[in-house]
C-alpha cells in the first residue's frame, strides 16, 4: 500500500504565505515525479507545480514567481512554498506522485484546503 499524506493547508490573508508538505510512504521502489494540483469550486483540477526525481520543475503560469516546489528524495516528501497568495489561490490542493510500487502508477493524497481571505 502506498499513502500520500498532506499537511500545511489553512486560512491565510491575501499577501500571506503557506507551506504545504506531502510525504509518500509504503512499498515504494522509485518516485519519478511529484506534484501539486488544485481544484477550486466549480472548476477542473489543474496542475500547480511538478518536480521530477532529477529536480526539473514545471509551474502553472498563474503561480510562477510566487510558488516554489521542492523535494526531499530521502524522505519521499515534496513541499510547496506559496507566497503572495491571492483569493484566486483558494482551492483544495492535492499531492500527486508518479511512482513505482509493485507497478508504476499515479497516486493521490486526500487533499488539503487552502483559503485566502481577509
N, C-alpha and C positions, 0 to 999 in steps of 0.2 A: 504494500500500500504506500502511496505517495500522498503527502499532505503539503499544502501551501498555507501558511498561517500569516496573515497580515496584521499590522498594528500601526498606530500613529494617526489615524483619522480623528476628526473632531470639528469643532466650531472655531473659526478664526475670523478676525475682522479684515476688511479689504486692506490690501497692502501688507498683510502679515505673511508668516511662513509656517509651514508644516513639513515634517519629515515622515514619510511612510517607510515601513520595513516589511519585508516578506521573506520568511525562512522556509525553505523546502526541506522535507525530511522523509525518511522511508528508504525503500530499496532503490537507490539512485546510483546508476553506474556512470552517467555523464549528463551534464547540462549543457545544451548547445546555446541556448539564449533564454534570457528572462526579460520580462517587460511589464509595463503597466498600461492598462486600458481603463477607460472611464465611460460611464453611462449616466447621462442626465435624464430627468423625467421627460418622457415623450420623444427621446432621441435614441439613435442607434449607438451601440457600443463602439468606441473609437480608440485607436492606438494613441497613447500619450508619449511613451518612450520605450525604447528597446535597447538592450545591450547584449552582445554576443560573448561567448567564452573568451574570445580574443580581445575583448574590450571595445569593439566597434559599437558606436551608438547611433541611434536614429530618433528624431524627435518630431512630433507634430508641429506644424508651423505656428500654431497658436501658443505653444509653450516655449519655443526656442528663446534662449536668453534669460528665461525665468526659472525653468526646471532643470535639474541635473540628476541623471540616473547614474548609479554606481553599483558595484558588485563586489562581494567578498566571496571568492570562489571556495576558500577553505571552509566557510560557514554555510555555503549554499544559500546565501542571502543577497537580496537585491534591495536597494534603497532608492527613494525618490525624494530629493530635496526640492521643495516647492516654495518659491519666493514671489513676492509681489502679486499675491493672489487677488483675484477679482471674483465678482459674483458669477461670472461665466465659467469659473473653475468648479463650481458646486456640482457634485456628482458622486456616484458610488464608484470607487476606484478598485479595480480588480488586478491582482497579480497573475501573471501567466508565465509558465515555464515550458519550454520545448526541451524535453529531456528523455533519456533512455532509462527505463526501469527494466522490466523483462522484455519490453519492446519500446520503440520510440513513439511518443505521443505528446499531446498538449495537455497540460494540467492547469487548473484554475483555483484561485483562492476563493474565499467566501464573500469577499468584498468588504470595503471599509468606507463609511460615509465621510465625505469632506464637504463642509458647509461654510461658505464665505458670506458673512453677513454682518452688518453693524447693529 
